[in-house]
Amino acid sequence: MDAQRLRRNIKLVVAYDGRRYHGWQRQEPRLATVQQSVEDAAGRVVGHPVTIYGAGRTDAGVHAAGQVANFYTSNRTIPLEGLRRAINAKLPGDIVIRSAADAANGFHASRSAVGKTYRYRIRVAPLRDVMAAGQVYHYFRTLDVPAMRDAAGRLVGTHDFVGFAASAEERRTSVRTIRRCEIGQTDEEVHITVEGDGFLYNMVRIIAGTLVEVGRGRWTPERIDRILATCNRRDAGPTAPPDGLYLICVHYPPNAPAAAASVSKPADANTPACGQDR
């Protein structure tokens, strides 16, 4: 029998607090990263080294509620629930496996994905919440939420988003499709939720920084039209800090090599079940 058919492909949905990590991706010399932590824990459980493939390379300080990852193992004896529990028992307290599933061999967390949803949290209050330090961006004055919603709506559609990309971006094309960009508000927080088929380097953080400039009255919502027209990074706002950014969901098409079985443990009632088909 073909060796590839003998291996087991495990799909994970991972949540983490990114404050003490140098991002998702494993780094050399060895630094604290989420990928490395999950690889170490999963390898100890299945009894051999594994490579974890993540859907997105979140930067240092960025968080996730629904990062999707997969790895291959020759260990076919551990039940999913036991696997999930055993990996969690070996992970640090700021990383958790929310769900585990047996996936088809062709499933790949990144290459099979058709989109992601990010959320950026802004605390709007005169005083910082020291208990939430590193988990939310603090802005000490009120923001014009209706103006931000007007601006956010102008981002929806297929555009060249190079004006919202960091200079280090090296993708072949900077054209992306934003399916929705919404502004939500709670008592002391403003949330920017962006769903798209893909994102350039620092794109969501630059969108957030630009929308804050609109919200504080420096620019009108029409500034978005100008940035999309000029494709000039200097026309956009600052790159918002990583503190408030969360990878919420990774989306897959209905015809993707999906999981055959799954065990889901949502973090809370407000956290969507991620890593599922659209």
N, C-alpha and C positions, 0 to 999 in steps of 0.2 A: 504494500500500500504506500502511496506517495507520502513522504514525510510531512508535507504541508497539511495533509488531511488529518494527520495524527495530532497536530497541535491545536490548542484551545485558544480562542481569541476572547479576551475578557474586556468588556466595555464598562468604564467607570464614570460616574458623575461625582465630581469632587468640589467641595467648598473649602475656602481657606481665607484666613486673615493674612494679608500680604505684608504687614508692617515689618516683620523681621527678616524677610526674604529678599534676595537679590533677583526677584522675578521668578517666572515659571521655569525657564530653561536652565538645564544643567550647565555649569561653568567650570572651566579649568583656569588656574588652580581651583581646587574644590572650594566652593562657597555654599552658603545656605540657600538652596533653591527648593521650590515646591516639587519639581520633577525629581530631583535627587532624593528628596525625603520619601516620596511615594515609591520610587524604584527600590530604595533600600528596604522599606517595609514589605512591599509585595514580594521581593526576592527572598526574604527570610521566610515568608509564609509558604511559597510554592516550592522552595528548596533549591532554587537556582537563580542566577542573575537574570534580570529582565530589563527591557527597554520600554519606557512609558512614552507613548506618542500622544501629545496634547493637541487639542483643537486650536488653541491660541497661546501665543507667547506673551503673557501679561508681564508688564515691566515691574521693576522694584517698587514695592509699596502698594501695588494694585491688588485688589481682592477679587474673589469669585464666589458666587453662589451656585453656579452651574457650569463649571469647566467640565469638558468631556475628554476622556483619555481612553486609550486601549493598550493592551499588552498581550503578548503571546506566551503561552506556557505549555509544557509537555505534561503538567500535572492535571489530570482529568478526574481526580478522585474527590476534591474538596467541593462540597455543595456551595452554591452562591452565597447563601446567608452566612455560612461559616467562614467563607473567604472574606466577605465584607467585614465581619466582626473581627477576624484575626488581623487583617491589615490595619483597621482602626486602632486596635490594641497596641500596635507597634508604631503608630504615627504620633507626632507631637500634638498637643492639645489644640493647636490653631489650624489643623488640617483634618478634614473628615471625609470619608467616602460615603456619599449620600445614597448611592445605589450601585449595584453590580449586576451585570447581565452577561450571558453567553451570547456572543455575536457571530455572525457568519465570518468566514476567513477573509472575505473581501472588504469588511468594514474597516475604515481607517478614520480616526477621530477628526483629523484635519482634512484629508483629501475627500472624504465623503460629505463634508459639511456644505451647506448652501447658504448659510448666513449665521449671524450672531446678534444678540441683543445685549447692549451695555446700559448701565444706569450710572449717572453721576449725581452724588448727593451733596447738596450745599446747605449748611446750617446758616440760617439768617437770623442773627440775634446779636445784641450789643456785647454779650459776654461769651467767651469760649466755653464749651463743655469739655472740661479736661478729661472726663471719663471716656469721651469719644475721640480723643486725640489720635490722629493717624487713620481714622475711619470715616471722616467726613471733612469736607472743605468748609472752613468758617469764613463767612462774609458778614461784617459787623453792621451793615446798613440794610434797609429794605430794598427789595428788587421789584421792578415793574414786571410782574408775571405776564399780564396780557401782551405787553410788547415782546417779551421773550417767546411767547407762543406764536405770535405773528412771524417772528424771525425764524423760529424752528420749522414752521410749516414750509418756508421757502427752501429748505434743504431737501425736502422730500422729492424723489425722482432720480433719474440717471444724470449725473453731472461729472465733470472733471473736478475732483476734489484736491488737486495739487496745492491750492491755496490754503488748505486745512491740513497739510502734511508737514512733518518736520523735515529739515534739510537732509537728514540721513536716509530718507526714503529712497529705495532702489528698485521698486517694482517696475515691471515692464510697462504697465499702464496705470494711470491714476484715476481712471473712470470707475466709479462705483455707483450702486443703486441704493439709496436710502428708502426703505419701505415705510418707516414712520419715525417721527422725531417729535416727542410729546413732552410737555412741561406739566408736572404734577406738583401739588403743594399740600403740606401738612402744617401743623401749628408752627413749627420752627424750621422746617426744611423745604427746599425746592429740589425736585428731582427732574433730571433731564434723562429721558429714556430714548435710546436710538437703536433701531433695528435696521440692518443692512445686509447686503450679500457679501460684504467684505469691507475691511477698514485699512487705511494707510497708517503708517507709523505715527503715533500720537494724535491721530485724527479726532478721536472722541474727546480727548482732553483739550484740543484746540477749539473744537466746536463749543465745548463747555466754557472755555475762557472767552470766546467771542460772544456767546449768549449772555454771559455775565456783564460784559461791556454794554450790551443793549439794555439789560435789566437795570443797570445803574445810571442809564441816561446819557452815556458818552456818545452812543450811536443810535440811529433809528433802525428799525427792522430791515429797511432797504439796504443796509450795509451788506447783508448776506448776498443780495443780487450782485453787488459790486465785486465781492470776493470770487464768486463763481464765474463772473465775466472776465476779470483780470487774471485769475489763476495766480495771484501774487500773494505769497505768504505774509508779506509785510502789511497787507490790507486787513488781515485777520487779527484776532485778539491774542493774548498771551496763552501759553500752554498751561492749563490749570494743573495744580499739583496732583500727584497720584492718589492722595489720601481718599478722595471721594469716589474713585472709579471702581465699578464692580462689573465683572463679566457675569451676566444673569443667565443667559441661555445660549446654547448652540443648536442650530436647526439643521435637520436632515430631510431629504426628499422622501416621498412615500416609497419610491422604488429602490432606495438604498439598501445594501445588505444589512438589514436591521437585526436587532437582538432577537433571539429565539425565546428567551425568558429573562425576566428581570425581577429585581428586588428593589423597591423604591422606599426611601426614608426621607421625605421632605424635611428641610430644616425647620420650617414653621408653616402656618397656614397661608402666609402671604408670599411664600417663595414658590414660583411656578415649577412644575415638573419639567426639568430641562433634559436636553439630549434626546428628545422625542421627535418623531416625524412631524413635519408641518402639515 
